[in-house]
Every structure is written in structure tokens, then in C-alpha cells.
Amino acid sequence: MRIAVIDDDSGFVTVLGKRTEAAGWQQRNAVGPIPPRELVAMKLSAVLLDPGILGDEAWSYIERVCGMLPDLAVVVCTGRSTVAQRVRGLRLGVDDWITKPCHPEEAIARVEAVARRRRRATRTGAESGPLVVGELEIYADRFQAYVDEESLDLTRREFELLHLLAVAEGKVLEREAIYQRVWGYAMAHGDRSVDVFIRKLRQKLERRSSGWSYIHTHFGVGYRFLPEPRGAAPIADPPPPARPGDGEILPTRFTAA
């Protein structure tokens, strides 16, 4: 295990270092933000950081790290925080959030648990092999897609969106369902995040695989993933998704109090 600790609490960092050394881990310490590209060069398993020392750039830094290193385990360990702050961090890609004061053994255990889940996901993705669609090869374990071995350079969110659509190849997915699966919570009225990210995905696909059309728009409904060579006769649309009142028994929707 290689771990970077971004924290200026010298007492906590020192004790943590002794525990990680005893566990056979390699620990790198910093009292300020480590550029994401340097984190890549360190070949880390995880990063443990206190956003409190990063000031106004804390959120943008967390977003960059989680976006550029989707396979890196990210754990926040900080002082008092609000529910809104914790939720924001988790939605940006943080894997776990620990509140100080905490015991170093707990911090180590939480980092280890997150890294273990990551390894399991990687093994599962590696064993199943890439998902091949059109000219694309999609690797779930790498959070990336390739055309002729050239990466699309996707962010984590872009990859999750592409993977969701590709796995459901040929099916129309509604915007609300896509948002719920990729962003993890209900879509607010008027939110255009899905459309914005679809546009970014199309641009990257166009640059690497210009001879194919992958993502098709169903106006007023959502999107369908189906690779088609450009210029070929379009494949007939599938029937629209079932709506309430079509004779289908729908599950009860629960709303938080």
C-alpha cells in the first residue's frame, strides 16, 4: 500500500506514519495540495487529506483529484463539518469521510477498506475483459475507453455515463434514470447536467471515432446507445418505455420526511 497524507496536524501524521510503517505501507506526507500529475507518478493506492488546510481551493482540488484519478481511493479526514459539506465531498468522488479527532487505527482501517473495494472492482473488471462496441473498447477496471489503443481521456463522470449507456446498448434510458444512476440522487427540475455531459462525450467520441455514431437522442425522453457506421441506414427505434397507466404495476415511491 502506498498512501499520501495531506495534513498539517503533525501529531496525527507522525502517529499515523508509525502505524502505516508497522503495517508495511509506504507513506508520503505533504502540508499542501499535491498536483494530481504528481499523485499519478507516486503510483498511490490511496490519499488521505484534510480539506481544511487547502482553504478556498479545497473543493476544486478534490474535484480535480477524483476526476483525473478515478481509480485512486480518496478519504477525507477533517474536523467538524456540516452534512452539506460531507454530501458534497461524496458526490465529487470522495470514498469515505472521517471526522477528527479520530484514532489512527480507524483511519488506517477505513483507507484499507476503501482500497480493498477498489481492488475487488479492478479484479472483476479485469476478469470480464473490455466491453467492445463499434470501434470502442471500454475497460471498467481502468475507468477508460479506447479506440485503436488511444484513450478517450474521460473524466470519471464521463466514463460512468458512457459505461451505463453502453451496458444498456439498444435501450432508451430516460434522463432522470441516467442522472439517478450516475450522479446518485434525484435530478432537480431544469437540471441539464445529463445533456451537457452527453455533448462532451459525443465530442470526444467524434475526435477518436469519427466514422461511427454512438449516442442517439430521443427528444423529450432521453438517450440510446447504439453504434452505427455514419451513412448507414438508421436502425428502427425500439418501442418507448412504459409509462404509468399502461397496465404496468409500478413500485410505490417513498419520499424522505
N, C-alpha and C positions, 0 to 999 in steps of 0.2 A: 504494500500500500504506500503510495506517495500522496502526501497531503500538504496543501498550502494553507497557512493560517494568517489571515489578515486581521490583526487586532493589536491595539496598543496597551492592553492590560498585561503588563509584564509578568505579574504574579501568576495569572491564569495561563499565559502562554508557556511559562517556564515549567509549571507543574504538568501541563498537557504534554510538553515535549518529553519529559521524563517518562510519562506513561506510554506515549507512542513509541519511544525508543525501546522500552521494555517489551513492547508488542512486536518489535521488528519492523516498524514503519519508518519511512523517511519523511521528515517534517521540515518545510521551508517556512520561515516567518517573515512578515512584512507589516509595516505600520501605516501603509498607504496602498492605494489601488495598484495591482499588478496588471499591466496591459494584457488583454486577452491573448495576444500572439505569444507573449512570454509564457503564459499559462500552458499554451499548446506545447511549447518547447520543453516544458518541465515534465510532460507526459504524466500528468497527475491522475489519481483516482478520484480525488475529492478536493473541495475547497471549503474551509470553514471561515466565515467572515462576520465582522461586526459592522453593519452599515452605519452605525453611529459615528464612526471615525472618518467616514467618507464625505460627510457634510451634504451639500446640495446635490452633489453628483451621485449620491448613493443609488437612487432608483435607476438612473440611466446606466450606471456601471453594472448593476445586477442584470438589467435587460440585455446589455451587450454580451456579458459573460454567458448567460443562459441561451442567448440566441446563437452565438458563434461556437459554443462548445456544448452541443446538445447531449453528448454522452458523458459529460462531467457531472459528478454528484455535487450539488451545491447546498450547503447547510448554513443557515443564519444563526448566530449565537450573539444575542444582544440584550440590553437592559429592557426596561419597561417599554412596552409597545401597545398600540391600540389594535383592536380587531381589524379595523380597516387597513392598517399597515401590514398585518400578517397576511390578510387575504390578498392584498396587492402583491406582496412578495411571492406567494404561492402561485398566483396567476401569471406572474412573469417567468416562472420556471423553477423557483426555489423548491427543493425536495423536502426540506424539513426546517422547522423554526424552533429554536431553543431560547428560553428566557433566562437571563442571568439574574442572580447568581445560580450557577449550576455546577455540579460535580464534574470534574474532567472525565471520570469514567463514563458518565452518562453521555457526554459529548462524543467520546470515542465510540460508544455503543451505537449512537444514532448515526454517526458517519458511516460506521461499518455496515449497519443495516441498509442504509441507502445504497452504498456501493455494492452490497450483495444483491439487491434487487436489480441494479443495473447490469451486473454480470449475468444474472439469470436471463434477463431480457436479451442480452447480447448473444448468449449461447443459443437461445431459442431461435433468434433471427438467423444466426449463422447456420444452424442445422437445417432450417427450412429453405435456405438459399434465397436468391433475389426473386422478386416478382417482376416478370418480363412482360411488358405491354408495349406494342408498337416498337419503337426504337429505344424505349426506356428500360433500364434495369434499376429497380427500386430495392434498396437494402435497408430493411427495418433496423438491423443492428448498428448501422452507421448513421442513420437519420439522413441519408442522402440518396439521390438518384443520379444515374449516369447515362450518357449517350456516347457510344463508342469510347468508353472508359474515361470520358471527360465529365467532370462533376457539374451539376446544375448550380452548385453553391447556394443551396437552400438554407434559410433560417429554420429553426426548429418548428415554428408555427407553420411555415410554408410546407415543410415536409409532412407534418401531421395532416394538413389539409389534403395534400396530394395523395398520401397513403390511404386516407379514408375514402377518397373518391375512387382510387384505383381498385381497392379491395371490393368495392360495390360496383364494379365495372358493368355498364349497361343499365344501371338503375338510376332513376331520378331521385336525388336527395334534396329535400326541402331546405331552404336557408336556415330556418330555425333549428332543424335537426343537425345540420352541419355545425352551426355555432355551438350548440349544446355539447356535441362530441369533441370538438377541437378546443373551444375556449373553456368548457367545463361548467358553464352556468347559462341561465336563460338570456336570450337576446333581448335587449331593450328596444322599444319601439323607435324606428328610424335609424337604427344602427346599420351602417353599411360596411362593416368590417369584412364580412364574407366576400362581398363584391370587390373590395379593394385588394384583398389577398388573392382572389381568383385572377384579377388583372395582372398582379405581379407574377403569379405562376405562369400565366399564358405568355408573358413577355420572356421569361426565362426558357420556357419550352420552345418558343419560336426561335430564339437565338441558337439553341443547340439541335433542334429537330424541326427545321422549317418545312420539311416535306410532309409533316403529319399534323392533324388537328386532333386534340385530345379532350378538351373540356368544352361541352356544349351547354348553352344557356337555354333554360326553359322559363320564359318570361312569366313573372308572377308566381313561380313555383320554386325553382332552384337550379341545380346543375346536374349534368350527367357526364360521366367519364366513359369515353369510348374512342379508342384510337382509330382514325380513319386517314388513309392517304389523301392529301389535298388533291382535289379534282375528281375524286371518285364519287359515284352516286351515293348520296346520303342514305344511311340505314334508317328504316322506319322507326319513328318514336315508339317507345313502349306505352302501354296504357297509363293514364295519370294515376297517381297514388290515391288510395281510398280516402274518402272524406267522411266525417261524421254524418250519419243519416243514410249511408249506402248499405245498411244492413249489417255492418260490422259492429261487433261488441267492443267498445273501447274501454280501456282501463280508467279507473277513477283518478282524477288529477288531485294531488294533495298540494295545498299551499301552506307555506310556513306561517305560523302565527306571528 
